[in-house]
C-alpha cells in the first residue's frame, strides 16, 4: 500500500472497546514491540468489521505528531507516547522534518515548525518522545 503519509504501520487488532459513538481500538504493530491506540467512530469500526486478530494498517500524518524533549516529569493525556532517538533532521524553510527510531524499532516522522525545532534545539541522536492523540490514528483494512 502506498500513501502520502510517512507513518504507515501494519499490525493486528488486540482489542476493541465499544462506546456509544466511538470505539477504542488497540493495535499491536507487526514488530511485536509497539502498541497504538486509535479512537474511531462506531460506524467505521462496524463497517470494517474490526475485531481481535484482524490485520490492519494504521496511518498517522506527520503534522499530527508532537515532539517533547526533556518532559521534566510531566504526564500527557495522549495515549500514544513513543520514546525514541532522532535519526535525521531536514529543515525546509518554515517547516522541519524530524525522523526518529522508536524504542520498538519503528521509524517515525514528524513535521514541526522550524521555530519549534530551533526552540527544542533538536540534534541527531537526541532522545525525544513522540505524542499523538488516539483520534488522529487512521485505520484501514484490506478488502
C-alpha positions in Angstrom: 0.0 0.0 0.0 1.2 3.5 -0.8 0.1 6.7 0.8 1.4 10.3 1.2 1.9 9.7 5.0 5.3 8.6 6.1 3.9 7.0 9.2 2.2 3.8 8.0 2.3 0.7 10.2 0.8 -2.7 9.8 -0.5 -4.6 12.8 -3.1 -6.7 14.4 -6.1 -5.6 16.5 -5.6 -6.6 20.1 -8.9 -5.3 21.5 -11.9 -3.2 20.6 -13.8 -1.3 23.3 -17.2 -0.2 22.1 -18.7 3.1 23.1 -21.9 4.9 22.3 -20.5 6.9 19.4 -16.8 6.0 19.3 -14.8 2.8 19.7 -11.3 2.4 21.1 -9.1 0.0 19.1 -5.7 -1.2 20.4 -3.3 -2.4 17.7 0.0 -4.4 18.1 2.3 -3.4 15.3 4.0 -6.3 13.3 7.3 -5.5 15.0 5.7 -7.0 18.1 7.1 -4.2 20.3 4.7 -1.3 19.8 1.0 -0.7 20.5 -1.0 2.1 19.0 -4.4 3.2 20.4 -7.0 4.6 17.9 -10.4 6.1 18.5 -12.7 5.8 15.5 -16.5 6.1 15.1 -18.5 3.1 16.0 -19.9 3.1 12.4 -16.4 2.9 10.9 -15.5 0.1 13.3 -18.6 -1.8 12.3 -18.2 -1.2 8.6 -14.5 -2.5 8.8 -15.6 -5.5 11.0 -12.8 -4.7 13.4 -12.3 -7.4 16.0 -9.4 -9.1 17.9 -7.0 -10.7 15.5 -7.9 -8.6 12.4 -5.0 -7.4 10.3 -5.0 -3.6 9.8 -2.8 -0.7 8.6 -2.5 2.5 10.7 -1.7 5.9 9.3 -0.6 8.9 11.3 0.1 12.1 9.4 3.4 13.7 10.2 1.8 17.0 11.2 -0.3 15.3 13.9 2.8 14.3 15.9 4.0 16.5 18.8 7.6 16.1 19.9 8.6 16.6 23.5 12.2 16.9 24.8 13.1 16.7 28.5 9.5 16.3 29.6 10.6 17.1 33.2 8.2 14.6 34.8 5.1 15.7 33.0 2.4 13.2 32.0 0.3 13.9 29.0 -3.3 13.0 28.0 -2.1 11.4 24.8 -2.4 7.6 24.9 0.2 7.2 22.1 3.5 8.2 23.7 6.6 6.8 22.0 10.2 7.5 23.1 12.9 7.3 20.5 16.1 8.9 19.2 16.4 11.4 16.3 18.0 9.8 13.2 17.8 12.8 10.9 16.6 16.4 10.6 15.7 18.2 7.4 15.0 21.9 7.6 13.0 23.4 4.7 12.0 27.0 5.2 9.3 27.3 7.8 9.0 23.6 8.4 11.4 20.9 9.6 11.1 17.2 9.2 12.3 15.2 12.2 12.9 11.4 11.8 13.1 9.1 14.8 13.8 5.5 15.6 11.4 4.4 18.3 12.4 2.1 21.1 10.2 -0.6 19.4 12.4 -0.3 16.3 9.9 1.5 14.1 10.7 4.7 12.2 8.6 7.8 12.8 8.5 11.1 11.0 7.2 14.4 12.5 6.9 17.7 10.7 7.1 20.7 13.0 7.8 24.4 12.5 11.4 25.3 12.1 10.9 27.7 15.0 9.8 24.8 17.2 12.8 22.7 16.1 15.2 25.5 17.0 13.4 26.2 20.3 13.8 22.5 21.2 17.4 22.5 20.0 16.9 19.2 18.3 20.0 17.4 17.1 20.7 13.9 15.7 20.9 11.4 18.5 18.7 13.4 20.9 16.1 11.5 22.9 12.5 12.7 22.2 9.0 11.5 22.9 6.5 11.5 20.1 2.9 12.2 21.2 -0.3 11.8 19.1 -3.9 11.6 20.2 -5.8 8.4 19.5 -8.4 10.1 17.3 -5.6 11.1 14.9 -4.9 7.5 14.0 -6.5 6.3 10.8 -7.2 2.6 10.4 -7.5 0.7 7.2 -8.4 -2.9 6.3 -7.8 -4.8 3.1 -11.0 -5.5 1.2 
